[in-house]
């Protein structure tokens, strides 16, 4: 009877060892689940030189493993990827994109997506003023600067959409600076309004729509 007890104890120890060596941790399951890519939402309208955001889960945070393209039926454009996280990919619509409806293809870690819940992924690209560069972003009040951009002219015949400069920060807005835009809307000269206090500001243009913003400093 004593010999049987010893053998049984050894058997129990052996089975316990096997169970311990075969245990699957929560981390193991997480590794598998993290490879499952799901798209849940994508913006359906966007501005030229603006962001197109895809949301979901399981995305590769290395943007080089992802690609977003848009196609309007005549031109296919690969978008620059600004940021990639596990739940969001931010792509940039080119500043010179033609306005209109584009289909979207998201190639995520080798997996191609053209729809979400059987609804085709599409984005309506819209025109707005685009500031590509400024001759300087640190300036004095009353100083004259130049801007390079696109779509800086009034796209309508309505005077309320003539180009206007906005210099803004929390609790302050100045729209008095003078602006002169060239005929094709790719450049402008701006005389910064005098009397603006030194500080950090947001610089924007408006015509019918708002431009992208540039951070400036008045000294």
C-alpha positions as a LaTeX table, in Angstrom:
\begin{tabular}{lrrr}
\hline
Residue & $x$ (\AA) & $y$ (\AA) & $z$ (\AA) \\
\hline
Unk1 & 0.00 & 0.00 & 0.00 \\
Unk2 & 2.88 & 2.38 & 0.75 \\
Unk3 & 4.41 & 1.75 & $-2.69$ \\
Unk4 & 1.11 & 2.66 & $-4.38$ \\
Unk5 & 1.01 & 5.93 & $-2.46$ \\
Unk6 & 4.47 & 6.88 & $-3.71$ \\
Unk7 & 3.59 & 6.05 & $-7.32$ \\
Unk8 & 0.34 & 8.00 & $-7.14$ \\
Unk9 & 2.12 & 11.03 & $-5.71$ \\
Unk10 & 4.68 & 10.93 & $-8.51$ \\
Unk11 & 1.91 & 10.71 & $-11.08$ \\
Unk12 & 0.12 & 13.73 & $-9.58$ \\
Unk13 & 3.35 & 15.73 & $-9.62$ \\
Unk14 & 3.94 & 14.78 & $-13.27$ \\
Unk15 & 0.42 & 15.84 & $-14.32$ \\
Unk16 & 0.78 & 19.10 & $-12.36$ \\
Unk17 & 4.06 & 19.83 & $-14.20$ \\
Unk18 & 2.44 & 19.22 & $-17.60$ \\
Unk19 & $-0.49$ & 21.51 & $-16.78$ \\
Unk20 & 1.85 & 24.29 & $-15.65$ \\
Unk21 & 3.98 & 24.04 & $-18.79$ \\
Unk22 & 0.88 & 24.22 & $-21.02$ \\
Unk23 & $-0.70$ & 27.22 & $-19.29$ \\
Unk24 & $-1.65$ & 30.01 & $-21.75$ \\
Unk25 & $-1.35$ & 33.48 & $-20.25$ \\
Unk26 & $-3.64$ & 36.46 & $-20.88$ \\
Unk27 & $-0.73$ & 38.05 & $-22.74$ \\
Unk28 & $-0.78$ & 35.17 & $-25.22$ \\
Unk29 & $-4.42$ & 35.86 & $-26.02$ \\
Unk30 & $-3.73$ & 39.58 & $-26.31$ \\
Unk31 & $-1.00$ & 38.93 & $-28.86$ \\
Unk32 & $-3.45$ & 37.04 & $-31.04$ \\
Unk33 & $-6.25$ & 39.57 & $-30.67$ \\
Unk34 & $-3.96$ & 42.52 & $-31.37$ \\
Unk35 & $-3.41$ & 41.20 & $-34.90$ \\
Unk36 & $-7.13$ & 41.41 & $-35.74$ \\
Unk37 & $-7.68$ & 44.62 & $-37.73$ \\
Unk38 & $-11.12$ & 46.21 & $-37.56$ \\
Unk39 & $-12.28$ & 49.42 & $-39.30$ \\
Unk40 & $-15.18$ & 51.09 & $-37.54$ \\
Unk41 & $-15.38$ & 54.67 & $-38.85$ \\
Unk42 & $-14.00$ & 56.99 & $-41.53$ \\
Unk43 & $-14.76$ & 60.64 & $-42.26$ \\
Unk44 & $-16.94$ & 61.17 & $-45.31$ \\
Unk45 & $-15.86$ & 64.75 & $-46.06$ \\
Unk46 & $-12.53$ & 66.52 & $-45.90$ \\
Unk47 & $-10.67$ & 69.66 & $-46.90$ \\
Unk48 & $-7.70$ & 69.93 & $-49.21$ \\
Unk49 & $-4.56$ & 70.02 & $-47.06$ \\
Unk50 & $-6.67$ & 68.56 & $-44.26$ \\
Unk51 & $-6.74$ & 65.32 & $-42.32$ \\
Unk52 & $-8.63$ & 62.15 & $-43.24$ \\
Unk53 & $-9.07$ & 60.02 & $-40.12$ \\
Unk54 & $-9.74$ & 56.28 & $-39.97$ \\
Unk55 & $-10.79$ & 54.73 & $-36.65$ \\
Unk56 & $-10.85$ & 51.13 & $-35.53$ \\
Unk57 & $-8.65$ & 48.67 & $-33.66$ \\
Unk58 & $-5.60$ & 46.51 & $-34.17$ \\
Unk59 & $-3.80$ & 48.99 & $-36.45$ \\
Unk60 & $-0.05$ & 48.75 & $-36.93$ \\
Unk61 & 1.58 & 51.78 & $-35.29$ \\
Unk62 & 4.34 & 51.68 & $-37.94$ \\
Unk63 & 2.92 & 53.87 & $-40.71$ \\
Unk64 & 5.21 & 52.23 & $-43.27$ \\
Unk65 & 3.05 & 49.09 & $-43.00$ \\
Unk66 & $-0.12$ & 51.02 & $-43.88$ \\
Unk67 & $-1.30$ & 52.85 & $-47.01$ \\
Unk68 & $-4.35$ & 54.97 & $-47.81$ \\
Unk69 & $-5.29$ & 55.82 & $-51.40$ \\
Unk70 & $-8.15$ & 57.85 & $-52.85$ \\
Unk71 & $-9.52$ & 57.60 & $-56.38$ \\
Unk72 & $-11.94$ & 59.96 & $-58.17$ \\
Unk73 & $-12.24$ & 57.77 & $-61.25$ \\
Unk74 & $-9.45$ & 59.48 & $-63.17$ \\
Unk75 & $-6.68$ & 59.92 & $-60.62$ \\
Unk76 & $-5.46$ & 57.64 & $-57.83$ \\
Unk77 & $-3.59$ & 59.44 & $-55.07$ \\
Unk78 & $-1.58$ & 57.90 & $-52.23$ \\
Unk79 & $-2.01$ & 59.97 & $-49.06$ \\
Unk80 & 0.79 & 60.87 & $-46.68$ \\
Unk81 & 0.25 & 59.25 & $-43.28$ \\
Unk82 & 0.70 & 61.73 & $-40.45$ \\
Unk83 & 0.18 & 59.42 & $-37.44$ \\
Unk84 & $-0.63$ & 55.77 & $-36.82$ \\
Unk85 & $-1.88$ & 54.43 & $-33.47$ \\
Unk86 & $-3.60$ & 51.15 & $-32.60$ \\
Unk87 & $-7.01$ & 52.82 & $-32.90$ \\
Unk88 & $-6.56$ & 55.68 & $-35.39$ \\
Unk89 & $-4.75$ & 56.46 & $-38.63$ \\
Unk90 & $-4.44$ & 60.09 & $-39.74$ \\
Unk91 & $-3.78$ & 60.74 & $-43.44$ \\
Unk92 & $-3.32$ & 64.08 & $-45.22$ \\
Unk93 & $-5.39$ & 65.05 & $-48.27$ \\
Unk94 & $-3.07$ & 66.83 & $-50.76$ \\
Unk95 & $-3.37$ & 70.61 & $-51.08$ \\
Unk96 & $-3.80$ & 70.33 & $-54.86$ \\
Unk97 & $-6.47$ & 67.62 & $-54.82$ \\
Unk98 & $-9.36$ & 68.26 & $-57.22$ \\
Unk99 & $-12.64$ & 68.74 & $-55.34$ \\
Unk100 & $-15.15$ & 65.92 & $-55.68$ \\
Unk101 & $-16.07$ & 62.44 & $-54.52$ \\
Unk102 & $-13.29$ & 59.89 & $-54.02$ \\
Unk103 & $-13.38$ & 56.19 & $-53.20$ \\
Unk104 & $-10.99$ & 55.08 & $-50.46$ \\
Unk105 & $-8.80$ & 52.00 & $-50.21$ \\
Unk106 & $-7.08$ & 51.29 & $-46.88$ \\
Unk107 & $-4.23$ & 48.77 & $-47.06$ \\
Unk108 & $-3.48$ & 47.95 & $-43.43$ \\
Unk109 & $-0.66$ & 45.50 & $-42.79$ \\
Unk110 & $-1.44$ & 43.76 & $-46.07$ \\
Unk111 & $-5.21$ & 43.68 & $-45.50$ \\
Unk112 & $-7.23$ & 45.71 & $-48.02$ \\
Unk113 & $-10.41$ & 47.52 & $-46.97$ \\
Unk114 & $-12.83$ & 49.28 & $-49.34$ \\
Unk115 & $-15.98$ & 49.29 & $-47.18$ \\
Unk116 & $-17.25$ & 49.38 & $-43.60$ \\
Unk117 & $-20.29$ & 47.21 & $-42.83$ \\
Unk118 & $-20.79$ & 46.74 & $-46.59$ \\
Unk119 & $-20.89$ & 50.51 & $-47.17$ \\
Unk120 & $-18.26$ & 51.74 & $-49.62$ \\
Unk121 & $-15.66$ & 54.05 & $-48.09$ \\
Unk122 & $-15.85$ & 57.45 & $-49.81$ \\
Unk123 & $-14.80$ & 61.01 & $-49.03$ \\
Unk124 & $-16.08$ & 64.29 & $-50.49$ \\
Unk125 & $-13.05$ & 66.55 & $-50.89$ \\
Unk126 & $-13.74$ & 70.29 & $-50.59$ \\
Unk127 & $-11.70$ & 73.38 & $-51.50$ \\
Unk128 & $-10.48$ & 75.93 & $-48.96$ \\
Unk129 & $-7.66$ & 78.51 & $-48.79$ \\
Unk130 & $-4.34$ & 76.81 & $-48.11$ \\
Unk131 & $-1.30$ & 78.45 & $-46.52$ \\
Unk132 & 1.73 & 76.46 & $-47.60$ \\
Unk133 & 4.45 & 78.75 & $-46.24$ \\
Unk134 & 5.10 & 82.23 & $-44.88$ \\
Unk135 & 8.19 & 84.40 & $-45.33$ \\
Unk136 & 8.44 & 84.50 & $-41.54$ \\
Unk137 & 6.42 & 83.35 & $-38.54$ \\
Unk138 & 8.10 & 85.68 & $-36.03$ \\
Unk139 & 7.37 & 89.32 & $-36.83$ \\
Unk140 & 6.67 & 92.77 & $-35.47$ \\
Unk141 & 3.32 & 94.49 & $-35.62$ \\
Unk142 & 3.11 & 96.70 & $-38.70$ \\
Unk143 & 5.56 & 94.46 & $-40.60$ \\
Unk144 & 4.88 & 93.21 & $-44.16$ \\
Unk145 & 5.15 & 89.48 & $-44.86$ \\
Unk146 & 4.46 & 87.23 & $-47.85$ \\
Unk147 & 2.47 & 84.01 & $-48.11$ \\
Unk148 & 2.64 & 81.11 & $-50.55$ \\
Unk149 & $-0.47$ & 79.01 & $-50.93$ \\
Unk150 & $-3.43$ & 77.90 & $-53.01$ \\
Unk151 & $-7.04$ & 79.04 & $-53.44$ \\
Unk152 & $-6.38$ & 82.39 & $-51.71$ \\
Unk153 & $-8.79$ & 84.39 & $-53.91$ \\
Unk154 & $-12.51$ & 84.94 & $-53.48$ \\
Unk155 & $-14.22$ & 81.99 & $-55.27$ \\
Unk156 & $-17.49$ & 83.94 & $-55.57$ \\
Unk157 & $-18.64$ & 87.40 & $-56.67$ \\
Unk158 & $-19.78$ & 88.23 & $-53.15$ \\
Unk159 & $-17.67$ & 90.90 & $-51.40$ \\
Unk160 & $-18.07$ & 89.29 & $-47.97$ \\
Unk161 & $-15.81$ & 86.50 & $-49.21$ \\
Unk162 & $-12.90$ & 88.74 & $-50.15$ \\
Unk163 & $-9.70$ & 87.44 & $-48.49$ \\
Unk164 & $-9.31$ & 88.44 & $-44.85$ \\
Unk165 & $-6.52$ & 87.86 & $-42.33$ \\
Unk166 & $-7.33$ & 86.59 & $-38.84$ \\
Unk167 & $-4.77$ & 86.85 & $-36.02$ \\
Unk168 & $-6.22$ & 85.10 & $-32.98$ \\
Unk169 & $-5.62$ & 83.71 & $-29.52$ \\
Unk170 & $-7.87$ & 82.95 & $-26.59$ \\
Unk171 & $-9.97$ & 86.04 & $-25.89$ \\
Unk172 & $-8.54$ & 88.05 & $-28.80$ \\
Unk173 & $-9.29$ & 88.39 & $-32.51$ \\
Unk174 & $-7.78$ & 90.86 & $-34.99$ \\
Unk175 & $-9.00$ & 91.14 & $-38.59$ \\
Unk176 & $-7.56$ & 94.55 & $-39.49$ \\
Unk177 & $-4.36$ & 93.48 & $-41.29$ \\
Unk178 & $-4.26$ & 94.39 & $-45.00$ \\
Unk179 & $-3.92$ & 91.61 & $-47.58$ \\
Unk180 & $-3.25$ & 91.69 & $-51.32$ \\
Unk181 & $-3.59$ & 88.40 & $-53.26$ \\
Unk182 & $-2.18$ & 87.69 & $-56.71$ \\
Unk183 & $-4.56$ & 86.84 & $-59.55$ \\
Unk184 & $-4.11$ & 83.07 & $-59.47$ \\
Unk185 & $-4.49$ & 82.80 & $-55.71$ \\
Unk186 & $-1.07$ & 81.29 & $-55.04$ \\
Unk187 & 0.53 & 84.18 & $-53.18$ \\
Unk188 & $-0.31$ & 87.15 & $-51.00$ \\
Unk189 & 1.28 & 90.10 & $-49.25$ \\
Unk190 & 0.08 & 90.92 & $-45.76$ \\
Unk191 & 0.72 & 94.06 & $-43.71$ \\
Unk192 & 0.32 & 93.07 & $-40.08$ \\
Unk193 & $-1.90$ & 95.44 & $-38.14$ \\
Unk194 & $-0.11$ & 97.83 & $-35.78$ \\
Unk195 & $-0.83$ & 97.73 & $-32.09$ \\
Unk196 & $-0.98$ & 93.94 & $-31.67$ \\
Unk197 & 0.55 & 93.02 & $-28.33$ \\
Unk198 & 3.58 & 90.69 & $-28.33$ \\
Unk199 & 2.68 & 87.05 & $-27.91$ \\
Unk200 & 1.80 & 83.74 & $-29.55$ \\
Unk201 & $-1.08$ & 83.79 & $-32.06$ \\
Unk202 & $-2.88$ & 81.68 & $-34.67$ \\
Unk203 & $-2.76$ & 83.08 & $-38.21$ \\
Unk204 & $-5.55$ & 82.18 & $-40.67$ \\
Unk205 & $-7.13$ & 83.41 & $-43.89$ \\
Unk206 & $-10.75$ & 83.30 & $-44.90$ \\
Unk207 & $-12.53$ & 83.56 & $-48.21$ \\
Unk208 & $-15.68$ & 81.47 & $-48.43$ \\
Unk209 & $-14.00$ & 78.99 & $-46.07$ \\
Unk210 & $-11.33$ & 79.01 & $-43.37$ \\
Unk211 & $-7.73$ & 78.17 & $-44.23$ \\
Unk212 & $-5.42$ & 75.95 & $-42.25$ \\
Unk213 & $-3.79$ & 77.79 & $-39.37$ \\
Unk214 & $-0.17$ & 78.76 & $-38.79$ \\
Unk215 & 1.37 & 79.51 & $-35.40$ \\
Unk216 & 3.04 & 82.95 & $-35.35$ \\
Unk217 & 4.80 & 85.13 & $-32.81$ \\
Unk218 & 4.46 & 88.90 & $-32.55$ \\
Unk219 & 7.54 & 90.50 & $-30.94$ \\
\hline
\end{tabular}
